[in-house]
Amino acid sequence: MASQFLAGTGFGTDLFSRVRRAVMPGSSPAVGRGSPEDRSLYQAVSLLLDYPTPELLERLPLIRELVDDRGEAARPLLGLVEHLESTPLGEAQEEYVETFDLRRRCCLYLTYFRYGDTRKRGTALVDFVEAYKSAGARLDAAELPDHLGVLLEFGAQHDLDRCRALLVRHRPGLELLRISLTDRGSAWAGALEAVSGTLPPIGGDDRDAVRRLVAQGPPDEEVGLEAFTSSSYLESGARP
């Protein structure tokens, strides 16, 4: 892969090549089945999960190059790349809003699947903020910390182990999002498949939690978050 890669989204950091580094063995418990090369994969998925823009379209050739370099691990991204290449930008933007902003089961904010918009969710968001701070990452004030794209960029540009730990902690919601996108025939399902493929096989309590989420959906109790701003997917008119 060429040294110039993909500029960050949520953290406003510089080119990916400036932060490329190996994960130090033994620095923290192993939570994934991936490798340090997942940094580039996570950065690509982070960009693909953002709202489509002309800048994203300009980066698609680099993401396609990543797919070629990473082989099977990145192969699920190819369908989404081809979809964005062949779809007029306005249509892709409308599809993105319809998919992620208006459907509760397709929300990109990981803590929402477990807590809904409740005060407990506010506590869970603090866990993300503290993880980012401990790694020296400064989050854009416009972003909620549990947005999947922001978390993946954090893993790509700052701390891969902490990113994986948070992904594993919120695995049931991640899997419901993947299942929901797949059931809708969404091109974005491949992005979730690629991320899931870097994590341990799901089982036990997480498998049960996924079954409950599939049957019931995210919690629908709406209680104001005191420290965080609710995002667009909770606006009136959101659908399952």
C-alpha positions in Angstrom: 0.0 0.0 0.0 1.3 3.5 -0.8 2.5 5.5 2.2 -0.1 8.2 1.6 -3.4 6.9 2.7 -6.6 8.4 4.1 -6.9 11.5 6.2 -8.9 11.1 9.3 -12.5 12.2 9.9 -13.5 12.4 13.5 -10.2 13.4 15.1 -8.9 15.9 12.6 -5.5 14.1 12.5 -3.0 14.1 9.7 -2.3 11.5 7.0 -2.5 7.9 8.1 1.2 7.3 7.3 2.2 9.6 10.2 0.7 7.3 12.8 1.4 3.9 11.3 2.9 1.7 14.0 3.0 -1.8 15.3 0.9 -3.0 18.2 3.3 -3.8 21.1 2.8 -7.4 22.1 1.6 -7.9 25.6 0.7 -4.3 26.1 -3.0 -5.2 26.8 -5.2 -8.3 26.7 -5.8 -9.7 23.2 -9.4 -9.1 22.3 -9.4 -9.6 18.6 -8.2 -12.1 16.0 -6.9 -9.3 13.7 -3.5 -7.9 13.2 -1.8 -4.4 13.1 -2.7 -4.3 9.4 -6.3 -3.8 10.5 -5.4 -0.2 11.1 -5.7 0.5 7.4 -8.9 -1.5 7.1 -10.5 0.3 10.0 -9.5 3.7 8.5 -11.1 2.7 5.2 -14.3 1.5 6.9 -14.4 4.7 8.9 -14.5 6.8 5.8 -17.0 4.6 4.0 -19.4 4.9 7.0 -19.3 8.7 6.8 -21.9 10.7 4.8 -21.0 10.5 1.1 -19.2 13.6 -0.2 -17.1 14.5 -3.2 -14.0 14.0 -1.0 -15.0 10.4 -0.3 -15.5 9.7 -4.0 -11.9 11.0 -4.6 -10.6 8.5 -2.1 -12.3 5.5 -3.5 -9.4 4.5 -5.7 -7.2 4.3 -2.6 -9.8 2.2 -0.8 -10.0 -0.1 -3.8 -6.2 -0.4 -3.6 -6.5 -1.4 0.0 -9.0 -4.1 -0.9 -6.5 -5.5 -3.4 -3.7 -5.4 -0.9 -5.5 -6.9 2.1 -7.2 -9.6 0.0 -9.9 -11.7 1.7 -10.1 -9.5 4.9 -11.1 -6.4 2.9 -13.1 -8.1 0.2 -16.5 -7.3 1.7 -15.7 -3.6 1.1 -15.6 -4.1 -2.7 -19.4 -4.1 -3.2 -19.7 -0.8 -1.3 -16.9 0.8 -3.2 -18.5 -0.2 -6.5 -21.9 1.0 -5.3 -20.5 4.5 -4.5 -18.5 4.6 -7.7 -21.6 3.9 -9.8 -24.3 5.8 -7.9 -24.9 9.6 -8.4 -23.7 11.4 -5.3 -27.2 12.8 -4.5 -28.7 9.4 -4.7 -26.0 7.9 -2.4 -26.6 10.7 0.1 -30.3 10.1 0.2 -29.7 6.4 0.6 -27.3 7.0 3.4 -29.8 9.2 5.3 -32.6 6.7 4.7 -30.4 3.9 6.0 -28.6 5.3 9.0 -30.6 8.4 10.2 -34.1 7.1 10.0 -33.9 3.5 11.2 -33.3 2.6 14.8 -31.8 -0.9 13.9 -29.3 0.7 11.5 -27.9 3.4 13.9 -24.2 3.9 13.9 -24.0 4.9 17.6 -23.0 1.7 19.4 -24.2 2.5 22.9 -27.7 3.2 21.6 -28.3 -0.5 21.0 -27.8 -1.3 24.7 -29.2 1.8 26.4 -31.4 3.7 24.1 -31.4 7.4 24.8 -31.1 7.1 28.6 -28.9 8.4 31.4 -27.1 5.0 31.4 -26.1 5.7 27.9 -24.4 8.9 29.1 -22.2 6.8 31.4 -21.3 4.5 28.5 -20.3 7.4 26.4 -17.9 8.6 29.1 -16.1 5.2 28.7 -15.4 6.1 25.0 -14.3 9.6 25.9 -11.9 8.3 28.6 -10.4 5.7 26.2 -9.8 8.5 23.6 -8.2 10.8 26.2 -6.0 8.1 27.6 -4.5 7.5 24.1 -4.0 11.2 23.5 -6.8 11.5 21.0 -8.8 14.7 20.8 -12.4 14.2 19.6 -14.1 16.7 17.3 -16.7 18.4 19.4 -19.4 17.8 16.7 -19.1 14.0 17.0 -20.6 11.7 19.6 -17.8 9.4 20.8 -19.6 6.1 20.2 -20.1 6.6 16.4 -18.7 3.5 14.8 -16.8 5.5 12.2 -15.2 7.6 14.9 -14.2 4.6 17.0 -12.7 2.9 13.9 -10.6 6.0 13.1 -9.4 6.0 16.7 -8.2 2.4 16.2 -6.6 3.3 12.9 -4.8 6.4 14.1 -4.3 6.1 17.8 -4.9 2.8 19.7 -5.9 -0.4 18.0 -6.2 -2.4 21.2 -8.5 0.0 22.9 -10.6 0.2 19.8 -11.0 -3.5 19.6 -11.8 -3.7 23.3 -14.7 -1.3 22.8 -15.9 -3.1 19.7 -15.9 -6.4 21.6 -17.8 -4.7 24.5 -20.5 -3.5 22.2 -20.5 -6.6 19.9 -24.2 -7.3 20.2 -25.1 -3.9 18.8 -22.5 -4.2 16.1 -23.9 -7.5 15.0 -27.5 -6.2 15.0 -26.3 -3.4 12.8 -24.6 -5.9 10.5 -27.7 -8.2 10.4 -30.1 -5.2 9.8 -28.0 -3.9 6.9 -27.8 -7.3 5.4 -31.5 -7.9 5.7 -32.1 -4.6 3.9 -29.8 -5.5 1.1 -27.7 -2.4 1.9 -24.4 -1.9 0.2 -23.0 -0.8 3.6 -23.4 -4.3 5.0 -20.0 -5.2 3.6 -18.4 -2.5 5.8 -19.8 -4.2 8.9 -18.9 -7.6 7.7 -15.3 -6.5 7.3 -15.1 -5.1 10.8 -16.8 -8.2 12.3 -14.2 -10.4 10.6 -11.4 -8.8 12.6 -13.1 -9.8 16.0 -13.3 -13.1 17.8 -16.1 -15.5 17.0 -19.3 -14.4 18.8 -20.7 -16.8 21.4 -22.2 -17.2 24.8 -23.8 -14.1 26.4 -23.1 -12.0 23.4 -24.9 -14.4 21.1 -27.9 -14.3 23.5 -27.8 -10.5 23.5 -27.8 -10.4 19.7 -30.9 -12.7 19.7 -32.7 -10.4 22.1 -31.8 -7.3 20.1 -33.0 -9.0 16.8 -36.3 -9.9 18.5 -36.9 -6.6 20.4 -34.7 -3.9 18.8 -32.9 -1.2 20.8 -34.5 0.1 24.0 -37.1 2.8 23.3 -37.1 4.6 26.6 -36.3 8.3 25.9 -34.7 10.1 28.8 -32.7 13.3 28.2 -28.9 12.8 28.2 -27.5 15.5 30.5 -24.0 15.7 29.0 -24.5 14.7 25.4 -26.6 15.9 22.4 -29.0 13.3 20.9 -28.3 12.6 17.3 -30.5 12.6 14.2 -31.5 9.0 14.3 -33.7 9.7 17.4 -35.7 12.4 15.6 -39.5 11.8 15.2 -40.3 9.6 12.3 -37.4 7.1 12.9 -38.5 3.6 11.9 -37.4 0.2 13.1 
